[in-house]
Amino acid sequence: MGDDSEDDIQDAAEAERRRLRATFTEDAELYDRARPGYPVELYDDLAEVAGVGTGCRVLEIGCGTGQATVPLAERGCRVLAVELGEAMARVARRNLSGFPQAEVVVSSFEDWTPPERPFDVVFSATAFHWVDPAVRVVKSAACLRPGGTIATVATHHVAGGSDAFFRESQDCYERFDPSTPKGLRLSDASAVAKDGRELDESPLFGPVRFFRYERDITYTTGQYLDVLRTYSNHRALDAPVRDALLACVGSLIDRRHGGRITKRYLTELRVAHRVPSGPEKVGPLRSGCA
């Protein structure tokens, strides 16, 4: 009975992951317009630790509309991006129209068939956690050359910026979204745990390294509500509830904060190198992966 209960919980979690993942395919133009890109320093560090540069073969998992794909292509990478949403892929292709070395295919990563030639880097920006945990590490390793790099990016919302607004907006969430924990507060960036367990526990990868970047982004009321409309937990709400929540948040920004708030982001880059399968030790390259 205990095993059946655990299986039911896992099945429910998997169903919820798939449901929330699907929300990202619903409004690609909004996502492209509203979502912030990633810090320039992130790509500089990728160049240093993974050799990202001219000729580097990059497999990107979940490219969305190409916020991270375009900077990789600008650095001369040959990118093959796998994107679940057809509308997202269409916008990404438009954004990448000036880069013939970048290709976008529509598929889930779980169902996608890799080419025979391995990649130098497997990269995923705020999408890796949407891939089936039973698949993502093993399949990423299978796509990499020995010594190649897996690089995933996570974004955390942390304390800072307009702290008073975020404390006050908790009332809106508790009122309109019953799943909101009572008294929830944003954590300082220093309190956000570095989670490298799934890579550290895999015999396919070496030690995990983390790079972190904090930045503040200021939004008008309309801009911030657009950002919220791209979040899976907001999109998953019933439309009347979501509209009421956004109206509450927007009214708070306009009435109490002059129509403008600042949000602090912690962007985290997690990297590890593919363990060579044979006796030859192949390390990451420094200036381009070709």
Salt bridges, closest charged atoms under 4 A:
GLU14 OE2 - ARG17 NH2 2.31
GLU14 OE2 - ARG18 NE 2.84
GLU16 OE2 - ARG19 NH2 2.92
GLU26 OE1 - ARG235 NH2 3.05
GLU29 OE2 - ARG94 NH1 2.94
ASP32 OD2 - ARG94 NH2 3.86
ASP44 OD1 - ARG75 NH2 2.72
GLU48 OE2 - ARG286 NH1 2.93
GLU110 OE2 - ARG17 NH1 3.88
GLU110 OE2 - ARG21 NH1 3.13
ASP120 OD1 - ARG145 NE 2.84
GLU168 OE2 - ARG256 NH2 3.25
GLU168 OE1 - HIS257 NE2 2.81
GLU198 OE1 - ARG136 NE 3.01
GLU198 OE2 - ARG270 NH2 3.00
ASP216 OD1 - ARG264 NE 2.76
ASP226 OD2 - ARG33 NH2 3.28
ASP226 OD1 - ARG229 NH1 2.97
GLU268 OE2 - ARG212 NH2 2.67
